[in-house]
Every structure is written in structure tokens, then in C-alpha cells.
Amino acid sequence: MTYTPSIDKLNLVPFVSVHHMMELVLEIGVERFLAELTNYIEEDFRRWEDFDKTPRVAAHSREGVIELMPTSDGRHYGFKYVNGHPKNTREGRQTVTAFGVYADVGNGYPLLITEMTILTALRTAATSALAAKYLAPEGSRTMALIGNGAQSEFQAMAFKAALGVDRLRLYDIDGGATEKCLRNLSGLGFELTACTTPEEAVEGADIITTATADKQYATILTDNMVGSGVHINAVGGDCPGKTELHRDILTRSDIFVEYPPQTRIEGEIQQLAEDHPVEELWQVIAGKVKGRREPRQITLFDSVGFATEDFSALRYVYDRVRETDHFIELDLLADPDEPRDLFGMLLRFPSSSLLAAKKAG
């Protein structure tokens, strides 16, 4: 079916469940989905100045973080609820879960509610690939993928779709995670190498992606592991006190970020002085700032995720899902016959005890 909002059913809002999202992704195709989503994110980075921007609203605890990520371009509004709890995997739960809402600014009505656990994994990978399109060495085909958890396969597929990366060197402190990654990516067009150390993984890599989950200051990459000319895609940092790279790597790199006020709190650059120079990715995409300037340059995308990327993902799913039957309609919004008579709606409900009391009185 095709979803078209109707004045006769203002109470109904399309809802994309996990089941529906998987159907949508597989119907479109994972690589095509990632490529199209990357284009949507790039379009919205080009009009960066149209968006409301604020660091995400975070509730931190010892175990993890729960965040709200809102933004608007003046016509539509989007927000995501997302958590990050590294210990969850030990309890059989996901580290990251999420859902999101896409709404019409003109009337405040939601246009879409969707799962965003799968969608966040896709948009994180798509954003990484978009940054690498502007920052990675030309002709990059080999990527070290350090951290082989839930995000790893999405990163691999996004880099393949956007840049043609087809050689992966995998490492995780948990050998089972690497085995899982090898199994999932087998037969999907990659040359796969399982490595026993991170040093082995980065050998010969044009791009180094770190995607680890521990909520602590960590040193996944040391300075001696990073040679000239590489692009580093640091995905794991996303909250205060959580890093992956040795500080010396940062001082040798040209650093690119999404939104500096948020990244300075949550990203790798929390290790640096508040005035340490960084470039904003949107300015590179808009042609205002140069990305990769010369072959020996080390570029670092300090990725923490930003609300505009979720907005792009919501916008993409809204555009694509309306032409499918991969959603249900939720009776979410009270819609009385007379907009000012919300109490009367309660009275007229068939099993209303209030109506019975009125009649009895």
C-alpha cells in the first residue's frame, strides 16, 4: 500500500517495526540502502545551516547512557531515543537500541515512528563512508576493522558500497566476535583476513576503523601503529570518558568532526585542549574546506553521531516506506470530532463509565 495522510484518519501514524525494517532493507538491498542513505546524509550536510543544532541531551550513569537527539530543518522535526550500555552484551542484550519520530513542523503531528536500532547501525556506517569519500586516500581498497561487534558488518558493507573497499583485516579482543564477522561477511565480495593483534590488522590498511564498545579511556590504537597517509575512522567514542586512540595520534592528524560542541565532550578530542583546531565535516562536503590535501596526510574522522544524520535516516525511511506495506498504522493521536472537545470524546466512548454515571444521574 501507499501511505497518504488523510484528514479522515488523523489519529493514525505509520509505525515501522524491527520486522518491517528488515523487510524494507532486504527488499531494497543492503548495499543500495546504504548508498541511498549516504546520499540523503550528504544532502543534509550540504544544507547544514538550515538545521537547529544542539548537543544531544544525555542521562549518564555508571552503566551507560540514555540520550535524546533532536533537530529540525524548519519544515520537519526528528528525534531519536538511544541508549549505550556496553555491559548489555553480557546479559544477552544489545549495547545500543533506539527508536525515532519524524514530524511535520507545521502542525506538530508525527508522520512516522520507527525502530532505529537497525537504522542507527546503517546510518552510522553510511556517515563513516561519506566522511571517507572526502578524506580517505584515493583508490582505498583495504580497511582494518578493529572491533568486530554489532557495527562491524555495517561498516564493511557501507565502505564497499561507497568506496569499493573489498579487503578487510579483522581484529577483536574477543575471537568469537571476529569469527561471527567472518561468517556474516563470507560470500559478500570481500577478501577477509582474521588477525591476532591490532598491529597485524593495520598492516597495509588504507583505512583504519575502530568500533569498540567499552565505556572507558582506552588505547585501541597506539601512535606507532599509525603510519602516514592513512584515514582513521574512529566510531567507538560517543560519551565522556570513552576513547579509542592514543593522544599522540590526534596531534599528528587533521581532525574532522560533525558538531564540535558535542564532539569535544564525547569524542576522541576530549583528550585535547578545548581550542585544538578541528574541521567540520559539513564544510568539507559543501566545498568550504579542503579534506585530504596530500598523500602523506593522516585524516581522522572523530565520529560520535549527530542528530542531523538521524533526521536524514528518518527522512529516507519515510520516503521509501510509504510506497510499501512494511508498516502498520498506530492509533496514536486523540482525534475528537470537535478538536476542542477532548473530554466529550471520553464521554462518547462506548464503554465510558462517565457516560453511564451521567445517565444514572
N, C-alpha and C positions, 0 to 999 in steps of 0.2 A: 504494500500500500504506500501511498504518498501522503505525508503528513502536511496538512494545511490548517493553521489555526482558524477556528470558526467562532463567530460571535455566539453560536448556539451551544458551544461546549467549552466555555472559558475556564471551567473547573478542571479540565484535563490537561496534563503535562506529559510529554513523551519522556519515558524512562528507559535508559539503555543499561541493562543488567550485565553482569560478567558474561553470562551465556550469550547475550546479544552482541556484546563487544567482540567476543571470539568469533562469532559468526561473521560479523562485519569485516574484521581484519582478514579472515581467511577467504572470504568472498572477493575482497579487493586484491588480496595477495600481500604478504608481509613486506616485501621489498617495495612494491608500488605504494602501499600505505605509507611506509616510511619516507619515500621520495616525495609524495604529495604533501605529507605533513611537514616535511622540511621546507617545502615551498611556502606553505602557509606561515610558518615561523619566520622565514626570511622576509615575506611581505610585511609582516607586522613589525619586525625590527626596522625596516625601511621607513615606517611611519611612527617610530618610537615616540616622537614628540607629541603625538595625538593622545597618548595614554596617561591616565593617572598612575603615579608610581609611588609605592611605599614599601619599605621592608616588610616582610611577612610578620604577622602577629603570632608570636611563639610562646607557648607554655612549656618551659623546660622542667624536667625532673631528673633524678639520678638515673632513671632507667631509659629516658629518651625524650622525645619532644612531640608535641601536637601543635600544628600550625594552621593558620588561615592565610590564604594567598589571594587577595582581591585586586582587580584592576578594571578599568573601563576606558573605552575609546570615545565616549560621549554618545554613542548610539546603542552599544551593547555593554553589558556588565558580566563579568565572570569571576567566580571564586572557586578555590579548591580547599577542601579539608584534607590534610595529610598528616600522617604520623611518621616517626622514625624511631624504632626501638630495636637496636641491634641484637639484644638478648632474645628476641622473639623466636628466632630460628631454633633455639634450644628447646622451645616449648611447642614446636610444630606450627608456628605462626609466621606470617610474612613480616620482614623488617619494616616494609613500607606498605601502607594501604591508603586509599584515597577515594573521594568522590567529589563531583563538581556540579556547579549550576551555571547555566548560561541564560541571561535575562535581557529583556527589552527595557532600555533606559527610559523610553517614552512613557511607559505605563507601569513599569516595575514588575510585570508578570514574568515568571520564568518561562523560557522557551524549551529548556532541556535540562534534565537531571541525568547524570551518567556515572557509572563506575569510573574511577580513574586510577586504579591500581595498575591494570594493564596499560591504560592510556598514558600514565605518567612514565612508565618504563619506555614506552615508544617515543614520547616527546623528549625525554632526557637524551635518548640515543640520537634522535633527529637533531636536537640542538648541538650535540657534540659534533656530529657530522657536518652541520652547517658551519660551525666555527672552523673545523679543519679544512673545509673547502677554501677558506680565505687565508688560513695560517699554516697548513701543513706543506712540506716540501712538494714541489710539483712532481707528479708521477709516483707518489707514495703508494706502495702495494703491501708493505709488511708492517703489521702492528703487534706490539707486545700488549697483551691483555692481562694485567695483574689484578687479581681479584676476580674469581670465576663464579660469583654468586648470581642472584636473580637478574642483574642488569647486564651481565656479560654477553649473552647471545644477542640481545637487542643492539648493543653497541656494535658487535660484529656485523650484523645484518645492515645496520644504518651506514656504516663505513663502506660496506660493499656496494650498497645502492647509490651512495653519493659520490664516492671516490674510486671505486673499483678495487678496494683493498681485498685481497684474496689469500694472504698468507698471515696466519695467526700463530703467535708464540704465547702459550698459555701458562700461567703460574698462579697457584693459590696455596696458602699455608695448609689448607685442607685438601689433600689429594682427591678426596671424594668429589669436591666441587669441580676440580679440573676434569675428572672422569665424566661427570654429568655434562659439562660444557662440550667435551669431545663427542660424546654420544649425541647430543642435541644438534650439533653443527655438522656432523658427519653427513656427507652426501649433498650438502648445500652449496658446493662450489668453492670450498676453502682447502688450502693446504694447511694442515693442523700439526703443530708440534707441542707436545707436553714438556714443560721444563721443570727442573727440580729446584731451581733457585731463581730469584728475580734477576740476578745478574745474567744468568743464561737467557732469560726471556727477552731482555732488552738488546741482546747481541743482534746487530744488523737491522734493527727496527727503525723505520722512518717515523713512526708514531708510537708513543707510549701512553696507554690508557691505564689509569689506576682507578679502580672501582671497588674499594673495600668498605666495610661497614662499621668497624669498631669505633665506639664513641670515645676516642682518646687522642691525645697528641701521639702520633705515630710517625715513623720514618720508613715508608714503604720504598721510597727511592732515596739513595744517598748521592751525594754530589759526584762521586767518582763513577757512578753508573750512567751518567748523562753526558753524552758527547755532543759536539757541535752539530748544528743542522737539523736537530730533531724537533718534532712538535709533541708537547706533553698535553694530554687531555686528562686533567685531574677532576674526577667525577665524585669521589667519595666524601670530600669535605662538604658539610651542609649545616654545621651548627658550631657555636663557640666551643673551643676545647677539642675539636676534631680536625686533624690534619693528616696528610699522607707524605708530604715532601719535606726533605731537609731544607732548612732556611737558605743554605748556600746556593741551592738550585734556583731559588726565587731571585736572588740578587744577580744571577747570571742570565736571567731570562727576560724577554719582553713579555709582559703580563697583560692579558686581555680578560675582561670581566663583563658580566651582564649589568649589574647595578651596583656601583661602588659602595653606597651606604650599607647595603646588605652584605656584600662580599667581604668588606673589611671586618665585619663581625663574625661571619660564618666560614669564609673561605681560607685558602692557604695563606692569603695576605694578612690574616690576623696575626701572623708571626712578625710582620714588618711594621715600620713606623706608619702612622696614620697619613702622612703626606708622601709615602712612597709612590712614585708615578706608576699609573696603570692606564691602559686604553680601554674604552668602552666598545664592546663588540658591535653595537648598532652603528657606531661611527665608521667602523671598517666596512660594514655592509653597505652603508649609504655613500661610501666613497670619500668621506671626510678625513679619514686617517688611513695610512698605509698599514697593511697587515704584515705579511712576510716580505722583507725588503731585500734579503741577500741569502745565499745558500748556507752560510755558517751560523746564521741566527738561530737561537733557541727560542721558540714561541711556547707560551704556556696559556692554555685556556683554563682559568680558575673557575670552574663551573659549580655553582651552588643551586641553580634553578631559580627562575623568576616568574612572577605571575603572568607576564605577557605571553610566555611560552604555553602556559596552561590555557590562557584565553585563545591562543591560536589552535590548540588541540580541541578545545570545546567548539570553536567556530568550524573547524574541519569536520568533526563528527556530526555537528548539526546539519551542515550542508550535505554530507554523504548519506546519513541515516534516513533522512526524510524520504528518499526515493526507494527505501527498502521496507521490509516488515520486521526489521531487527530492533524492535522496541515494543513496549506496551504503554498504554495511556493510564496514568495515575490520576485518581480523583483527589487532587491535592488542594485545590483552591475553593474556598466557600464562594458560591455564586448564586445569591438570592435573586428572586425575580425583580425585586426592587433593591438596588445597591445599598440603600440606607437602612434596610430592614433586615439586618442580620439576626436580631432576636426573633423576629417573625419566622425566619427560616427554621429556627429551633422549634417554635410552636407548631409549625405545619408538618414537621417530620412525623411519619406515620406512627411511630411508637413513642411519641413525645408524652412524657408524664406531665409536663407543664400544660399541654392541651387538655389532658384528662382532668387535671386539677381545676382548670378554668371552667370546664363543662360541669364538673361536680359542684363548683361554687355558684 
